[in-house]
Amino acid sequence: MGKEYAAFATENKGIFRIGAVNCAQQEAICTKEKVATTPVVRVYPPFPAPAFDVAEVKNLRNAAGKYINDRAIEITTSNIKTFVEEDIATPKVLIFTNAKKGTPFIIKALSEQFEVS
């Protein structure tokens, strides 16, 4: 799991806040968090949602991704003109994609970084 977790952390840097605890060195943290055996991968969603464990690293992105706000606007022929011309002092970013369904995950994560007025 160590290599999978490290790959997840690298691929999702800046999207999620990712940390690791060595229970042999930080026993107090593991005791407080009721981690009896390792490895354990735990997601801490925004408060007040409770923390939960994810069985496999491959499921971690979807589990944690549920808590990312999607502030991207899906552009269509009916709203492109308004999107480009509205608020002319604000830079616009358009991502052109062939995603089969909705906004790609990375775009949702990036859109969360910016306030939409």
N, C-alpha and C positions, 0 to 999 in steps of 0.2 A: 504494500500500500504506500510505502514511503515515496517511491518514484512517481506513482500516480498522483499523489497529493502534491508533490513538488511541481509536477507538470501543470496541475490545476492552478496552483498558486501563480505560476509564471504566466499562464495563458489569461488569467483573470485579474492580474494586477491592475489596480485602479478601478475595477468594477466592484469588487468585494474587499472588505478589510479582512485579511487572512493572517492567522497566527498559528503557532504550534507550541505545545507544552510537552516537555520531557517529564513524565511522571516519576522517573527515577530521581530526577534532580529537583522537581517542584512538587513533591508529594502533597503539600498542603493544598495546592490548587486542585489537584485531582481528587483529594478527599472531599473538599468543599463541593466540588461538582459531581460527586458520587460516581466517579469513574473507577470501577473495580478491575476491569481488564482493558487492555489496549490491543489494537488500535481502536479508537472511537473518533468519529467525525461528527461534530456537533455544530448546528446552525443556530445562531442567536439573531432572530429576526428583530425588526424594530419593536420597541416596547409598545404595547403590552403583550404582544404575542409571545407565547412560551418557547423556550429553546427546545430543539428536538434533534435526535440523532439520525444520521443518514447511513444506511448499511454499506453502500458502495460509493466510492469517489465518483464513478461515472454518473451517478444520479445527483450529485451535489449541485451542479450548475442549475438544473431545473428546480431543485428544492429551494435553493437560496434565491434564484431568479424570480420567484413568485412575489418577492418583496421589492422588486425594482419598479419604480413608477415609470410608465411610458409617457413621456411628454413629446414624443415625435408626432408630427402631423402627417398623415398619409395624404400625399398630393395626388389629385385627380385633375382631369381636364376642367372640371367646374371650379376648382379653388386655386389653381396655379397662379393665375393673374393676381388674385388678392394676396397670396402668400408672398410673391415677389415684390409687389408694389406697396403693400402695407408697411408702415413703420420704416420708411426709407433710410433712417439713420442707423438701423440695426442690421448688422451683417447677416446674411442668410446662408444656410448650408443645405444642399440637396444631395442625398445619397441615392444614386441610381442603382437598382438591384434587380435581380431576377428571382427574388425569394418567392417561393410558391404560395406562402400564406403570411400575411401581415408584415409587421416590421421586424427585421432581423434583431436578434438578442443584443448584439453589440451596439446597435443604434439606440435601442431602448435604454441601455446602460449609459451611453453618452448623453442622451437627451435629458437624463435625470440631473446631470451636472449643471444645467442651465435653467434659469427661471423663465417661464413662459408668461408673458403679460397679456 
